[in-house]
């Protein structure tokens, strides 16, 4: 039986060069719909070049055209682990007495305050991150967004994918939708050294008929919908409408065995901050917990992400150590003697060779090569019978003391 994400939304959207009607979907929040006539001269700046609403594709002026630097994850192993369906639609939690808070389209100017709010309430959420939308800049190139995403991970939240440019995946060819996901993987890997196995399709459009769900399974993604729509996209400035909608649904959910998967938008302040406060108060009265999607499904945290394959080869020791250089993280085998140090370095150099033969850019391979060169020098110099000489222990090695 064909799977279809439930769609009850209907909005009129206008692109940068023509009116486009997309039935039963919500807009990406953050930009008002616009209608412009450009003639033959393209504009510049996010008013004209920000996906998805003001991109001038006919002039090649889309801010999302850029591809993140770093390792290309497209050829990574996509093993399917755990018992949560891949390429199937997740529309509610499994565990009782929990609510999975989810926020789309961020990070945004509301993210830091939202994280403060969740931390104070000891609540956790899933952030469906878009890589480069709303003219905000690429997440791995904009320090504000990079810091926000790192903080999400550090504070126990789940980072999931909302695609690179918020493209409608049902209307995107198979190669294009895979590129949308891989670009976001690369950006998130640059920030976290890992990328998600959970995603939510923009506009909630990803169906069997278009091949989208099949592509998401091939990429190893769980496709997340919702059990309750906050309706913040309909009335982002009407808190009363949002709280009444939430309370009405909550009253119909059995308190001791009920569960909910709520969808909100990071980009709508009244939803991200004010509605979240209301939701946390109401579930506290019920004795419920606010959790991530992964937790509410009973999925182990290790299954929520994949590590870029070239940074975690099977030959790496179980207790390896991450070493950073120029934004790159490389895992070196642990060593405690000079001999072990050189053996670890041999494996490092093999990974440089593999990097150079792959689709990875020269800058990334160069950063890896520098790590290996520094380790080689460290191995040669460590353990000497000299004052201030360092022991041949990985705990003493970094890229700079090996030079």
NUFI-96396 format. One line per 10 residues: number of its first residue (from 1); their letters; for each residue y, x, z of C-alpha. Coordinates in steps of 0.05 Angstrom, whole numbers. Example, Ala and Ser with C-alpha at 12.3 -4.5 7.8 and 13.67 -1.06 7.14 Angstrom:
BEGIN
1) as) -90/246/156; -21/273/143
END
This chain:
BEGIN
1) xxxxxxxxxx) 0/0/0; 68/28/-20; 112/49/37; 186/31/37; 237/46/90; 266/-19/117; 335/-30/87; 380/-86/111; 446/-53/92; 490/-71/34
11) xxxxxxxxxx) 554/-35/19; 598/-21/-41; 607/53/-56; 656/85/-103; 646/155/-130; 699/203/-152; 698/183/-225; 669/113/-228; 648/55/-185; 574/58/-166
21) xxxxxxxxxx) 536/2/-132; 478/24/-88; 441/-37/-60; 417/-42/12; 441/25/37; 494/52/83; 547/102/64; 550/172/92; 603/167/146; 662/212/149
31) xxxxxxxxxx) 699/199/84; 728/133/59; 705/113/-10; 755/135/-63; 768/120/-135; 807/171/-176; 821/184/-249; 823/258/-264; 833/259/-338; 811/328/-361
41) xxxxxxxxxx) 839/370/-303; 795/379/-242; 824/379/-172; 807/427/-116; 796/422/-42; 752/373/-3; 792/313/-29; 762/327/-97; 700/370/-86; 665/344/-23
51) xxxxxxxxxx) 596/313/-32; 578/259/-39; 641/217/-48; 691/262/-83; 648/312/-121; 670/325/-193; 602/342/-221; 628/338/-293; 673/397/-278; 621/435/-237
61) xxxxxxxxxx) 663/425/-174; 616/407/-118; 620/444/-53; 545/436/-45; 529/475/-108; 526/539/-69; 458/562/-45; 451/592/25; 437/666/27; 373/693/56
71) xxxxxxxxxx) 299/680/47; 277/627/-2; 229/582/36; 204/544/-25; 138/583/-29; 123/580/46; 57/553/71; 63/479/87; 3/468/132; 1/400/165
81) xxxxxxxxxx) -9/405/240; -12/352/294; -29/278/286; 39/250/265; 34/229/192; 67/273/139; 101/238/81; 94/173/120; 150/133/151; 161/137/226
91) xxxxxxxxxx) 197/74/250; 186/73/325; 162/113/384; 91/116/411; 106/129/484; 129/72/529; 195/69/567; 232/117/522; 288/114/472; 294/166/417
101) xxxxxxxxxx) 368/178/406; 382/202/335; 448/223/303; 458/231/228; 508/270/185; 530/323/235; 549/370/262; 620/342/266; 682/345/309; 646/299/358
111) xxxxxxxxxx) 585/343/368; 608/386/426; 630/327/468; 566/290/452; 525/351/475; 566/353/540; 550/279/551; 476/287/538; 472/348/583; 505/312/641
121) xxxxxxxxxx) 456/254/634; 395/300/626; 383/265/560; 355/293/495; 365/273/423; 347/289/352; 403/312/306; 391/300/231; 435/355/204; 467/357/135
131) xxxxxxxxxx) 478/426/108; 543/417/70; 573/347/68; 640/314/79; 676/378/59; 659/409/127; 633/475/98; 563/503/98; 531/500/167; 509/573/165
141) xxxxxxxxxx) 577/598/142; 622/558/190; 621/587/261; 637/520/293; 575/487/263; 531/548/273; 548/549/347; 537/474/354; 468/478/322; 448/537/366
151) xxxxxxxxxx) 471/499/427; 429/438/406; 367/482/405; 384/518/470; 393/453/507; 326/423/486; 349/377/429; 310/371/365; 342/393/300; 317/355/239
161) xxxxxxxxxx) 339/354/166; 384/304/131; 385/344/67; 434/395/42; 487/351/9; 469/280/31; 440/265/-38; 405/199/-51; 334/226/-56; 307/164/-92
171) xxxxxxxxxx) 358/176/-148; 346/251/-151; 291/282/-195; 232/314/-159; 257/386/-170; 326/366/-146; 302/332/-82; 259/393/-65; 319/437/-76; 360/392/-29
181) xxxxxxxxxx) 309/404/26; 298/478/13; 373/493/14; 378/461/83; 317/500/106; 349/565/85; 414/549/121; 378/528/185; 333/589/182; 396/633/178
191) xxxxxxxxxx) 419/600/243; 354/589/282; 302/632/247; 263/567/237; 269/501/199; 248/429/214; 186/389/196; 223/324/210; 274/293/163; 312/228/152
201) xxxxxxxxxx) 331/212/80; 405/199/66; 419/125/58; 347/115/83; 324/118/11; 257/152/1; 200/111/-27; 131/117/-58; 154/87/-124; 202/144/-138
211) xxxxxxxxxx) 154/198/-114; 200/217/-57; 150/207/-1; 99/246/-41; 148/304/-47; 165/301/27; 91/306/44; 83/365/-3; 140/399/34; 108/382/101
221) xxxxxxxxxx) 159/332/127; 153/272/173; 200/218/146; 239/184/202; 269/114/197; 288/72/258; 268/11/299; 341/-8/314; 403/4/273; 465/13/317
231) xxxxxxxxxx) 506/-17/259; 560/35/273; 569/44/198; 590/-29/193; 643/-29/248; 656/42/271; 718/21/310; 689/-40/343; 652/-17/406; 641/-88/429
241) xxxxxxxxxx) 603/-105/365; 559/-44/373; 544/-55/447; 529/-129/438; 481/-112/381; 445/-60/424; 442/-104/486; 415/-162/445; 357/-121/419; 343/-87/486
251) xxxxxxxxxx) 336/-154/520; 281/-172/472; 242/-108/486; 191/-111/543; 218/-66/599; 154/-33/624; 120/-20/557; 178/-22/508; 206/34/465; 261/44/414
261) xxxxxxxxxx) 282/92/359; 357/85/352; 400/109/293; 473/129/302; 522/174/267; 549/238/296; 611/230/252; 633/163/284; 666/180/350; 661/110/380
271) xxxxxxxxxx) 586/110/367; 571/183/384; 610/181/449; 625/110/473; 563/75/449; 519/132/474; 549/125/543; 533/51/542; 462/64/517; 448/116/571
281) xxxxxxxxxx) 474/69/625; 430/11/601; 366/52/595; 378/83/663; 379/13/693; 310/2/661; 281/68/683; 274/93/612; 285/164/587; 326/188/527
291) xxxxxxxxxx) 282/236/487; 274/269/419; 236/237/363; 182/290/369; 173/276/443; 172/201/435; 115/209/385; 76/255/432; 82/312/382; 80/383/410
301) xxxxxxxxxx) 147/420/403; 113/476/364; 100/426/309; 174/407/301; 191/470/262; 164/522/214; 181/596/218; 200/629/151; 135/660/129; 160/730/116
311) xxxxxxxxxx) 187/738/186; 122/718/220; 62/747/183; -7/737/212; -12/811/225; 46/809/275; 24/820/346; 23/759/392; 75/789/437; 121/818/383
321) xxxxxxxxxx) 195/827/393; 252/799/352; 303/850/329; 369/829/297; 412/862/244; 469/832/202; 447/761/221; 374/774/203; 318/770/255; 255/810/244
331) xxxxxxxxxx) 193/808/289; 164/877/304; 96/890/335; 101/910/408; 92/984/422; 89/1027/484; 71/1095/455; 95/1138/397; 31/1124/358; 39/1049/367
341) xxxxxxxxxx) 112/1055/347; 94/1086/280; 39/1035/268; 89/979/281; 137/1013/232; 84/1015/177; 78/939/181; 153/933/180; 157/973/116; 103/931/84
351) xxxxxxxxxx) 147/870/97; 205/906/63; 161/916/2; 140/843/3; 213/822/10; 234/863/-50; 179/832/-93; 197/760/-73; 255/714/-88; 295/739/-29
361) xxxxxxxxxx) 365/764/-42; 381/839/-38; 427/831/23; 371/802/65; 320/854/42; 371/909/56; 381/884/127; 305/885/138; 301/955/108; 355/979/156
371) xxxxxxxxxx) 314/953/215; 253/991/192; 292/1055/179; 323/1051/248; 254/1040/279; 226/1100/242; 281/1145/270; 269/1116/340; 195/1130/334; 209/1202/315
381) xxxxxxxxxx) 259/1213/372; 229/1173/430; 186/1204/485; 218/1273/481; 222/1317/543; 298/1316/541; 352/1288/585; 370/1217/566; 311/1212/518; 284/1141/511
391) xxxxxxxxxx) 212/1122/525; 171/1100/465; 174/1027/488; 199/970/444; 241/948/503; 287/1008/491; 293/998/416; 350/965/379; 377/977/309; 434/1019/334
401) xxx) 399/1068/382; 350/1085/326; 406/1114/283
END
